[in-house]
Amino acid sequence: MQYSPLVSNQGASLFDTLYAQIGAVLMVAVSAFAFMKGEDPERIGAGTYLFAWFATLLLQDELSLYQSGIFLFLIDTAVLTAFIALSWKSKNSWPVWAACLQLLPVLSHILARFDMRPPAWSFYAIQNLASLGILVAITAGTFWVWQERRAANFE
């Protein structure tokens, strides 16, 4: 699932269900909002997340579920690292929330590696809820930065 919010199974293509289409529209809308109204941390966060989403979609189409696991784990870990770096350098709090939420999918990959297999639906629920939470964090951070700029008459 990774960066395909609201997708219910690993092998599904991006636009198989209305659920997946709504998730894709949400991902693009949040990213566009961050690019138009946000500052550098918001743009970097949205860009990183959008890039990871596309990379995950490419991996899902090319590899089977068992072959792509390590690559999806590496993508998740790279996004976690990016959010940690953003939280280190940013004055805003949204990257901390995004990093905390991104830690959930990384830990679910680690659980699978240690053969502590939860039911598949719980893995997808973690992935989907973390994705939605990160989108909310990016949206809230962008909104706050935009409003601060408007209050200071910079926009």
Beta strands, then each sheet from edge to edge (+ up, - down):
end
